């Protein structure tokens, strides 16, 4: 989630697919005061802080040959 394009997260919020709270807490995306745009600086800072908190990712998940398990 921290690598997802912030603009796509905003689009999901505007479409009602993701809540603003989830955008902030899960995706690390912060919006402008009017909520119409991504605050790029604060988003970058928030994501960097989240990465520091979680530490290095030392595992991966194998979804199979086609990217999914059948």
HTML snippet that shows the backbone in 3Dmol.js (N, CA, C, O; Angstrom):
<script src="https://3Dmol.org/build/3Dmol-min.js"></script>
<div id="view" style="width:600px;height:400px;position:relative"></div>
<script>
const pdb = `
ATOM      1  N   UNK A   1       0.797  -1.221   0.000  1.00  0.00           N
ATOM      2  CA  UNK A   1       0.000   0.000   0.000  1.00  0.00           C
ATOM      3  C   UNK A   1       0.839   1.286   0.000  1.00  0.00           C
ATOM      4  O   UNK A   1       0.422   2.299  -0.561  1.00  0.00           O
ATOM      5  N   UNK A   2       2.019   1.244   0.629  1.00  0.00           N
ATOM      6  CA  UNK A   2       2.841   2.451   0.684  1.00  0.00           C
ATOM      7  C   UNK A   2       3.481   2.779  -0.656  1.00  0.00           C
ATOM      8  O   UNK A   2       4.039   3.864  -0.822  1.00  0.00           O
ATOM      9  N   UNK A   3       3.410   1.869  -1.609  1.00  0.00           N
ATOM     10  CA  UNK A   3       3.961   2.125  -2.946  1.00  0.00           C
ATOM     11  C   UNK A   3       2.878   2.484  -3.958  1.00  0.00           C
ATOM     12  O   UNK A   3       3.197   2.837  -5.094  1.00  0.00           O
ATOM     13  N   UNK A   4       1.622   2.404  -3.578  1.00  0.00           N
ATOM     14  CA  UNK A   4       0.537   2.719  -4.510  1.00  0.00           C
ATOM     15  C   UNK A   4       0.572   4.203  -4.844  1.00  0.00           C
ATOM     16  O   UNK A   4       0.807   5.044  -3.976  1.00  0.00           O
ATOM     17  N   UNK A   5       0.338   4.508  -6.099  1.00  0.00           N
ATOM     18  CA  UNK A   5       0.322   5.896  -6.568  1.00  0.00           C
ATOM     19  C   UNK A   5      -0.703   6.689  -5.753  1.00  0.00           C
ATOM     20  O   UNK A   5      -1.880   6.329  -5.724  1.00  0.00           O
ATOM     21  N   UNK A   6      -0.263   7.766  -5.091  1.00  0.00           N
ATOM     22  CA  UNK A   6      -1.191   8.556  -4.271  1.00  0.00           C
ATOM     23  C   UNK A   6      -2.381   9.104  -5.062  1.00  0.00           C
ATOM     24  O   UNK A   6      -3.481   9.232  -4.523  1.00  0.00           O
ATOM     25  N   UNK A   7      -2.164   9.424  -6.324  1.00  0.00           N
ATOM     26  CA  UNK A   7      -3.269   9.905  -7.155  1.00  0.00           C
ATOM     27  C   UNK A   7      -4.344   8.852  -7.354  1.00  0.00           C
ATOM     28  O   UNK A   7      -5.531   9.169  -7.423  1.00  0.00           O
ATOM     29  N   UNK A   8      -3.920   7.587  -7.448  1.00  0.00           N
ATOM     30  CA  UNK A   8      -4.884   6.499  -7.575  1.00  0.00           C
ATOM     31  C   UNK A   8      -5.632   6.276  -6.270  1.00  0.00           C
ATOM     32  O   UNK A   8      -6.811   5.922  -6.275  1.00  0.00           O
ATOM     33  N   UNK A   9      -4.942   6.482  -5.149  1.00  0.00           N
ATOM     34  CA  UNK A   9      -5.613   6.377  -3.848  1.00  0.00           C
ATOM     35  C   UNK A   9      -6.666   7.486  -3.733  1.00  0.00           C
ATOM     36  O   UNK A   9      -7.778   7.236  -3.269  1.00  0.00           O
ATOM     37  N   UNK A  10      -6.325   8.695  -4.149  1.00  0.00           N
ATOM     38  CA  UNK A  10      -7.292   9.793  -4.131  1.00  0.00           C
ATOM     39  C   UNK A  10      -8.503   9.446  -4.994  1.00  0.00           C
ATOM     40  O   UNK A  10      -9.642   9.674  -4.587  1.00  0.00           O
ATOM     41  N   UNK A  11      -8.259   8.897  -6.182  1.00  0.00           N
ATOM     42  CA  UNK A  11      -9.372   8.507  -7.057  1.00  0.00           C
ATOM     43  C   UNK A  11     -10.264   7.479  -6.372  1.00  0.00           C
ATOM     44  O   UNK A  11     -11.489   7.550  -6.478  1.00  0.00           O
ATOM     45  N   UNK A  12      -9.656   6.524  -5.670  1.00  0.00           N
ATOM     46  CA  UNK A  12     -10.435   5.522  -4.943  1.00  0.00           C
ATOM     47  C   UNK A  12     -11.262   6.162  -3.832  1.00  0.00           C
ATOM     48  O   UNK A  12     -12.401   5.760  -3.593  1.00  0.00           O
ATOM     49  N   UNK A  13     -10.696   7.152  -3.156  1.00  0.00           N
ATOM     50  CA  UNK A  13     -11.429   7.866  -2.105  1.00  0.00           C
ATOM     51  C   UNK A  13     -12.617   8.602  -2.717  1.00  0.00           C
ATOM     52  O   UNK A  13     -13.736   8.521  -2.210  1.00  0.00           O
ATOM     53  N   UNK A  14     -12.368   9.310  -3.798  1.00  0.00           N
ATOM     54  CA  UNK A  14     -13.440  10.074  -4.438  1.00  0.00           C
ATOM     55  C   UNK A  14     -14.531   9.171  -5.001  1.00  0.00           C
ATOM     56  O   UNK A  14     -15.689   9.580  -5.090  1.00  0.00           O
ATOM     57  N   UNK A  15     -14.170   7.940  -5.384  1.00  0.00           N
ATOM     58  CA  UNK A  15     -15.142   6.963  -5.894  1.00  0.00           C
ATOM     59  C   UNK A  15     -15.847   6.206  -4.770  1.00  0.00           C
ATOM     60  O   UNK A  15     -16.751   5.411  -5.027  1.00  0.00           O
ATOM     61  N   UNK A  16     -15.431   6.454  -3.514  1.00  0.00           N
ATOM     62  CA  UNK A  16     -16.045   5.785  -2.382  1.00  0.00           C
ATOM     63  C   UNK A  16     -15.548   4.364  -2.152  1.00  0.00           C
ATOM     64  O   UNK A  16     -16.164   3.610  -1.399  1.00  0.00           O
ATOM     65  N   UNK A  17     -14.437   3.986  -2.792  1.00  0.00           N
ATOM     66  CA  UNK A  17     -13.881   2.639  -2.636  1.00  0.00           C
ATOM     67  C   UNK A  17     -12.995   2.522  -1.401  1.00  0.00           C
ATOM     68  O   UNK A  17     -12.855   1.440  -0.830  1.00  0.00           O
ATOM     69  N   UNK A  18     -12.397   3.642  -0.991  1.00  0.00           N
ATOM     70  CA  UNK A  18     -11.497   3.684   0.156  1.00  0.00           C
ATOM     71  C   UNK A  18     -11.884   4.890   1.002  1.00  0.00           C
ATOM     72  O   UNK A  18     -12.141   5.965   0.459  1.00  0.00           O
ATOM     73  N   UNK A  19     -11.930   4.733   2.310  1.00  0.00           N
ATOM     74  CA  UNK A  19     -12.241   5.872   3.173  1.00  0.00           C
ATOM     75  C   UNK A  19     -11.014   6.776   3.298  1.00  0.00           C
ATOM     76  O   UNK A  19      -9.890   6.338   3.054  1.00  0.00           O
ATOM     77  N   UNK A  20     -11.225   8.002   3.668  1.00  0.00           N
ATOM     78  CA  UNK A  20     -10.110   8.925   3.897  1.00  0.00           C
ATOM     79  C   UNK A  20      -9.220   8.409   5.025  1.00  0.00           C
ATOM     80  O   UNK A  20      -7.997   8.537   4.967  1.00  0.00           O
ATOM     81  N   UNK A  21      -9.836   7.830   6.042  1.00  0.00           N
ATOM     82  CA  UNK A  21      -9.059   7.281   7.154  1.00  0.00           C
ATOM     83  C   UNK A  21      -8.167   6.134   6.683  1.00  0.00           C
ATOM     84  O   UNK A  21      -7.001   6.063   7.069  1.00  0.00           O
ATOM     85  N   UNK A  22      -8.697   5.242   5.858  1.00  0.00           N
ATOM     86  CA  UNK A  22      -7.883   4.146   5.328  1.00  0.00           C
ATOM     87  C   UNK A  22      -6.792   4.664   4.408  1.00  0.00           C
ATOM     88  O   UNK A  22      -5.675   4.146   4.412  1.00  0.00           O
ATOM     89  N   UNK A  23      -7.107   5.680   3.624  1.00  0.00           N
ATOM     90  CA  UNK A  23      -6.098   6.267   2.740  1.00  0.00           C
ATOM     91  C   UNK A  23      -4.920   6.765   3.568  1.00  0.00           C
ATOM     92  O   UNK A  23      -3.764   6.605   3.178  1.00  0.00           O
ATOM     93  N   UNK A  24      -5.222   7.363   4.698  1.00  0.00           N
ATOM     94  CA  UNK A  24      -4.167   7.897   5.564  1.00  0.00           C
ATOM     95  C   UNK A  24      -3.444   6.784   6.315  1.00  0.00           C
ATOM     96  O   UNK A  24      -2.214   6.733   6.312  1.00  0.00           O
ATOM     97  N   UNK A  25      -4.195   5.893   6.958  1.00  0.00           N
ATOM     98  CA  UNK A  25      -3.594   4.894   7.832  1.00  0.00           C
ATOM     99  C   UNK A  25      -2.977   3.718   7.073  1.00  0.00           C
ATOM    100  O   UNK A  25      -1.915   3.229   7.459  1.00  0.00           O
ATOM    101  N   UNK A  26      -3.613   3.266   6.019  1.00  0.00           N
ATOM    102  CA  UNK A  26      -3.130   2.092   5.286  1.00  0.00           C
ATOM    103  C   UNK A  26      -2.172   2.489   4.169  1.00  0.00           C
ATOM    104  O   UNK A  26      -1.099   1.904   4.021  1.00  0.00           O
ATOM    105  N   UNK A  27      -2.569   3.488   3.386  1.00  0.00           N
ATOM    106  CA  UNK A  27      -1.781   3.889   2.219  1.00  0.00           C
ATOM    107  C   UNK A  27      -0.808   5.028   2.508  1.00  0.00           C
ATOM    108  O   UNK A  27       0.063   5.316   1.687  1.00  0.00           O
ATOM    109  N   UNK A  28      -0.943   5.676   3.659  1.00  0.00           N
ATOM    110  CA  UNK A  28      -0.043   6.759   4.015  1.00  0.00           C
ATOM    111  C   UNK A  28      -0.246   8.023   3.199  1.00  0.00           C
ATOM    112  O   UNK A  28       0.676   8.826   3.054  1.00  0.00           O
ATOM    113  N   UNK A  29      -1.451   8.206   2.664  1.00  0.00           N
ATOM    114  CA  UNK A  29      -1.729   9.356   1.806  1.00  0.00           C
ATOM    115  C   UNK A  29      -2.430  10.440   2.613  1.00  0.00           C
ATOM    116  O   UNK A  29      -3.412  10.177   3.306  1.00  0.00           O
ATOM    117  N   UNK A  30      -1.914  11.661   2.514  1.00  0.00           N
ATOM    118  CA  UNK A  30      -2.478  12.821   3.187  1.00  0.00           C
ATOM    119  C   UNK A  30      -3.004  13.773   2.118  1.00  0.00           C
ATOM    120  O   UNK A  30      -2.386  13.941   1.066  1.00  0.00           O
ATOM    121  N   UNK A  31      -4.139  14.389   2.391  1.00  0.00           N
ATOM    122  CA  UNK A  31      -4.783  15.256   1.408  1.00  0.00           C
ATOM    123  C   UNK A  31      -4.679  16.726   1.772  1.00  0.00           C
ATOM    124  O   UNK A  31      -4.389  17.086   2.913  1.00  0.00           O
ATOM    125  N   UNK A  32      -4.922  17.563   0.777  1.00  0.00           N
ATOM    126  CA  UNK A  32      -4.974  19.009   0.999  1.00  0.00           C
ATOM    127  C   UNK A  32      -6.142  19.305   1.935  1.00  0.00           C
ATOM    128  O   UNK A  32      -7.025  18.465   2.106  1.00  0.00           O
ATOM    129  N   UNK A  33      -6.154  20.497   2.544  1.00  0.00           N
ATOM    130  CA  UNK A  33      -7.232  20.825   3.489  1.00  0.00           C
ATOM    131  C   UNK A  33      -8.640  20.656   2.908  1.00  0.00           C
ATOM    132  O   UNK A  33      -9.561  20.278   3.631  1.00  0.00           O
ATOM    133  N   UNK A  34      -8.818  20.932   1.612  1.00  0.00           N
ATOM    134  CA  UNK A  34     -10.150  20.778   1.025  1.00  0.00           C
ATOM    135  C   UNK A  34     -10.430  19.348   0.568  1.00  0.00           C
ATOM    136  O   UNK A  34     -11.542  19.040   0.139  1.00  0.00           O
ATOM    137  N   UNK A  35      -9.417  18.466   0.660  1.00  0.00           N
ATOM    138  CA  UNK A  35      -9.593  17.062   0.315  1.00  0.00           C
ATOM    139  C   UNK A  35      -9.633  16.763  -1.167  1.00  0.00           C
ATOM    140  O   UNK A  35      -9.923  15.635  -1.567  1.00  0.00           O
ATOM    141  N   UNK A  36      -9.343  17.768  -1.990  1.00  0.00           N
ATOM    142  CA  UNK A  36      -9.448  17.588  -3.436  1.00  0.00           C
ATOM    143  C   UNK A  36      -8.137  17.182  -4.097  1.00  0.00           C
ATOM    144  O   UNK A  36      -8.118  16.848  -5.282  1.00  0.00           O
ATOM    145  N   UNK A  37      -7.052  17.207  -3.350  1.00  0.00           N
ATOM    146  CA  UNK A  37      -5.744  16.891  -3.928  1.00  0.00           C
ATOM    147  C   UNK A  37      -4.876  16.193  -2.881  1.00  0.00           C
ATOM    148  O   UNK A  37      -5.127  16.272  -1.679  1.00  0.00           O
ATOM    149  N   UNK A  38      -3.857  15.515  -3.375  1.00  0.00           N
ATOM    150  CA  UNK A  38      -2.892  14.864  -2.496  1.00  0.00           C
ATOM    151  C   UNK A  38      -1.885  15.904  -2.021  1.00  0.00           C
ATOM    152  O   UNK A  38      -1.386  16.701  -2.815  1.00  0.00           O
ATOM    153  N   UNK A  39      -1.589  15.894  -0.734  1.00  0.00           N
ATOM    154  CA  UNK A  39      -0.510  16.726  -0.208  1.00  0.00           C
ATOM    155  C   UNK A  39       0.765  15.901  -0.368  1.00  0.00           C
ATOM    156  O   UNK A  39       1.076  15.050   0.465  1.00  0.00           O
ATOM    157  N   UNK A  40       1.490  16.160  -1.439  1.00  0.00           N
ATOM    158  CA  UNK A  40       2.651  15.339  -1.809  1.00  0.00           C
ATOM    159  C   UNK A  40       3.731  15.325  -0.729  1.00  0.00           C
ATOM    160  O   UNK A  40       4.299  14.274  -0.436  1.00  0.00           O
ATOM    161  N   UNK A  41       4.014  16.473  -0.142  1.00  0.00           N
ATOM    162  CA  UNK A  41       5.083  16.563   0.861  1.00  0.00           C
ATOM    163  C   UNK A  41       4.705  15.773   2.107  1.00  0.00           C
ATOM    164  O   UNK A  41       5.495  14.964   2.594  1.00  0.00           O
ATOM    165  N   UNK A  42       3.510  16.001   2.621  1.00  0.00           N
ATOM    166  CA  UNK A  42       3.087  15.291   3.837  1.00  0.00           C
ATOM    167  C   UNK A  42       2.916  13.792   3.582  1.00  0.00           C
ATOM    168  O   UNK A  42       3.179  12.977   4.467  1.00  0.00           O
ATOM    169  N   UNK A  43       2.475  13.429   2.373  1.00  0.00           N
ATOM    170  CA  UNK A  43       2.355  12.008   2.028  1.00  0.00           C
ATOM    171  C   UNK A  43       3.721  11.346   2.041  1.00  0.00           C
ATOM    172  O   UNK A  43       3.881  10.256   2.591  1.00  0.00           O
ATOM    173  N   UNK A  44       4.708  11.999   1.437  1.00  0.00           N
ATOM    174  CA  UNK A  44       6.059  11.435   1.416  1.00  0.00           C
ATOM    175  C   UNK A  44       6.594  11.276   2.838  1.00  0.00           C
ATOM    176  O   UNK A  44       7.175  10.244   3.174  1.00  0.00           O
ATOM    177  N   UNK A  45       6.398  12.295   3.670  1.00  0.00           N
ATOM    178  CA  UNK A  45       6.865  12.229   5.065  1.00  0.00           C
ATOM    179  C   UNK A  45       6.160  11.114   5.831  1.00  0.00           C
ATOM    180  O   UNK A  45       6.798  10.369   6.576  1.00  0.00           O
ATOM    181  N   UNK A  46       4.853  11.001   5.651  1.00  0.00           N
ATOM    182  CA  UNK A  46       4.086   9.980   6.364  1.00  0.00           C
ATOM    183  C   UNK A  46       4.522   8.586   5.937  1.00  0.00           C
ATOM    184  O   UNK A  46       4.691   7.702   6.777  1.00  0.00           O
ATOM    185  N   UNK A  47       4.704   8.385   4.644  1.00  0.00           N
ATOM    186  CA  UNK A  47       5.128   7.078   4.153  1.00  0.00           C
ATOM    187  C   UNK A  47       6.520   6.716   4.653  1.00  0.00           C
ATOM    188  O   UNK A  47       6.765   5.571   5.033  1.00  0.00           O
ATOM    189  N   UNK A  48       7.420   7.670   4.654  1.00  0.00           N
ATOM    190  CA  UNK A  48       8.767   7.404   5.167  1.00  0.00           C
ATOM    191  C   UNK A  48       8.719   7.031   6.646  1.00  0.00           C
ATOM    192  O   UNK A  48       9.432   6.127   7.083  1.00  0.00           O
ATOM    193  N   UNK A  49       7.893   7.716   7.408  1.00  0.00           N
ATOM    194  CA  UNK A  49       7.749   7.410   8.830  1.00  0.00           C
ATOM    195  C   UNK A  49       7.172   6.011   9.026  1.00  0.00           C
ATOM    196  O   UNK A  49       7.625   5.272   9.900  1.00  0.00           O
ATOM    197  N   UNK A  50       6.175   5.642   8.221  1.00  0.00           N
ATOM    198  CA  UNK A  50       5.574   4.300   8.320  1.00  0.00           C
ATOM    199  C   UNK A  50       6.609   3.227   7.983  1.00  0.00           C
ATOM    200  O   UNK A  50       6.660   2.185   8.637  1.00  0.00           O
ATOM    201  N   UNK A  51       7.428   3.480   6.968  1.00  0.00           N
ATOM    202  CA  UNK A  51       8.463   2.509   6.598  1.00  0.00           C
ATOM    203  C   UNK A  51       9.481   2.335   7.718  1.00  0.00           C
ATOM    204  O   UNK A  51       9.922   1.220   7.995  1.00  0.00           O
ATOM    205  N   UNK A  52       9.851   3.434   8.357  1.00  0.00           N
ATOM    206  CA  UNK A  52      10.786   3.346   9.486  1.00  0.00           C
ATOM    207  C   UNK A  52      10.166   2.550  10.629  1.00  0.00           C
ATOM    208  O   UNK A  52      10.850   1.745  11.260  1.00  0.00           O
ATOM    209  N   UNK A  53       8.895   2.760  10.900  1.00  0.00           N
ATOM    210  CA  UNK A  53       8.207   2.052  11.984  1.00  0.00           C
ATOM    211  C   UNK A  53       8.169   0.553  11.739  1.00  0.00           C
ATOM    212  O   UNK A  53       8.422  -0.233  12.653  1.00  0.00           O
ATOM    213  N   UNK A  54       7.857   0.153  10.520  1.00  0.00           N
ATOM    214  CA  UNK A  54       7.691  -1.275  10.243  1.00  0.00           C
ATOM    215  C   UNK A  54       9.008  -1.998  10.039  1.00  0.00           C
ATOM    216  O   UNK A  54       9.079  -3.216  10.205  1.00  0.00           O
ATOM    217  N   UNK A  55      10.060  -1.259   9.678  1.00  0.00           N
ATOM    218  CA  UNK A  55      11.355  -1.890   9.432  1.00  0.00           C
ATOM    219  C   UNK A  55      11.394  -2.552   8.068  1.00  0.00           C
ATOM    220  O   UNK A  55      10.490  -2.373   7.252  1.00  0.00           O
ATOM    221  N   UNK A  56      12.433  -3.305   7.831  1.00  0.00           N
ATOM    222  CA  UNK A  56      12.610  -3.968   6.541  1.00  0.00           C
ATOM    223  C   UNK A  56      11.605  -5.091   6.370  1.00  0.00           C
ATOM    224  O   UNK A  56      11.282  -5.807   7.318  1.00  0.00           O
ATOM    225  N   UNK A  57      11.118  -5.233   5.152  1.00  0.00           N
ATOM    226  CA  UNK A  57      10.258  -6.361   4.817  1.00  0.00           C
ATOM    227  C   UNK A  57      11.183  -7.510   4.467  1.00  0.00           C
ATOM    228  O   UNK A  57      11.961  -7.432   3.516  1.00  0.00           O
ATOM    229  N   UNK A  58      11.091  -8.575   5.242  1.00  0.00           N
ATOM    230  CA  UNK A  58      12.020  -9.693   5.066  1.00  0.00           C
ATOM    231  C   UNK A  58      11.320 -10.945   4.543  1.00  0.00           C
ATOM    232  O   UNK A  58      11.893 -12.034   4.588  1.00  0.00           O
ATOM    233  N   UNK A  59      10.102 -10.807   4.053  1.00  0.00           N
ATOM    234  CA  UNK A  59       9.372 -11.950   3.549  1.00  0.00           C
ATOM    235  C   UNK A  59       8.619 -11.562   2.287  1.00  0.00           C
ATOM    236  O   UNK A  59       8.407 -10.377   2.028  1.00  0.00           O
ATOM    237  N   UNK A  60       8.225 -12.524   1.524  1.00  0.00           N
ATOM    238  CA  UNK A  60       7.379 -12.307   0.353  1.00  0.00           C
ATOM    239  C   UNK A  60       6.277 -13.348   0.363  1.00  0.00           C
ATOM    240  O   UNK A  60       6.360 -14.341   1.086  1.00  0.00           O
ATOM    241  N   UNK A  61       5.266 -13.130  -0.420  1.00  0.00           N
ATOM    242  CA  UNK A  61       4.152 -14.056  -0.523  1.00  0.00           C
ATOM    243  C   UNK A  61       4.094 -14.561  -1.951  1.00  0.00           C
ATOM    244  O   UNK A  61       3.984 -13.766  -2.884  1.00  0.00           O
ATOM    245  N   UNK A  62       4.164 -15.847  -2.133  1.00  0.00           N
ATOM    246  CA  UNK A  62       4.121 -16.455  -3.466  1.00  0.00           C
ATOM    247  C   UNK A  62       2.673 -16.687  -3.862  1.00  0.00           C
ATOM    248  O   UNK A  62       1.979 -17.501  -3.252  1.00  0.00           O
ATOM    249  N   UNK A  63       2.217 -15.973  -4.885  1.00  0.00           N
ATOM    250  CA  UNK A  63       0.841 -16.116  -5.358  1.00  0.00           C
ATOM    251  C   UNK A  63       0.731 -17.121  -6.501  1.00  0.00           C
ATOM    252  O   UNK A  63      -0.312 -17.209  -7.149  1.00  0.00           O
ATOM    253  N   UNK A  64       1.779 -17.867  -6.749  1.00  0.00           N
ATOM    254  CA  UNK A  64       1.723 -18.878  -7.788  1.00  0.00           C
ATOM    255  C   UNK A  64       2.216 -18.353  -9.129  1.00  0.00           C
ATOM    256  O   UNK A  64       2.569 -17.182  -9.271  1.00  0.00           O
ATOM    257  N   UNK A  65       2.231 -19.235 -10.088  1.00  0.00           N
ATOM    258  CA  UNK A  65       2.804 -18.927 -11.412  1.00  0.00           C
ATOM    259  C   UNK A  65       2.111 -17.767 -12.111  1.00  0.00           C
ATOM    260  O   UNK A  65       2.781 -16.931 -12.718  1.00  0.00           O
ATOM    261  N   UNK A  66       0.793 -17.697 -12.042  1.00  0.00           N
ATOM    262  CA  UNK A  66       0.042 -16.640 -12.722  1.00  0.00           C
ATOM    263  C   UNK A  66      -0.286 -15.456 -11.807  1.00  0.00           C
ATOM    264  O   UNK A  66      -1.087 -14.591 -12.161  1.00  0.00           O
ATOM    265  N   UNK A  67       0.332 -15.429 -10.644  1.00  0.00           N
ATOM    266  CA  UNK A  67       0.051 -14.347  -9.718  1.00  0.00           C
ATOM    267  C   UNK A  67      -1.150 -14.604  -8.833  1.00  0.00           C
ATOM    268  O   UNK A  67      -1.553 -13.746  -8.048  1.00  0.00           O
ATOM    269  N   UNK A  68      -1.711 -15.773  -8.961  1.00  0.00           N
ATOM    270  CA  UNK A  68      -2.840 -16.154  -8.107  1.00  0.00           C
ATOM    271  C   UNK A  68      -2.812 -17.658  -7.909  1.00  0.00           C
ATOM    272  O   UNK A  68      -2.263 -18.399  -8.724  1.00  0.00           O
ATOM    273  N   UNK A  69      -3.401 -18.088  -6.835  1.00  0.00           N
ATOM    274  CA  UNK A  69      -3.466 -19.517  -6.587  1.00  0.00           C
ATOM    275  C   UNK A  69      -4.793 -20.064  -7.088  1.00  0.00           C
ATOM    276  O   UNK A  69      -5.834 -19.426  -6.930  1.00  0.00           O
ATOM    277  N   UNK A  70      -4.754 -21.202  -7.671  1.00  0.00           N
ATOM    278  CA  UNK A  70      -5.985 -21.802  -8.220  1.00  0.00           C
ATOM    279  C   UNK A  70      -6.385 -22.980  -7.360  1.00  0.00           C
ATOM    280  O   UNK A  70      -7.391 -23.633  -7.637  1.00  0.00           O
TER     281      UNK A  70
END
`;
const viewer = $3Dmol.createViewer("view");
viewer.addModel(pdb, "pdb");
viewer.setStyle({}, {cartoon: {color: "spectrum"}});
viewer.zoomTo();
viewer.render();
</script>
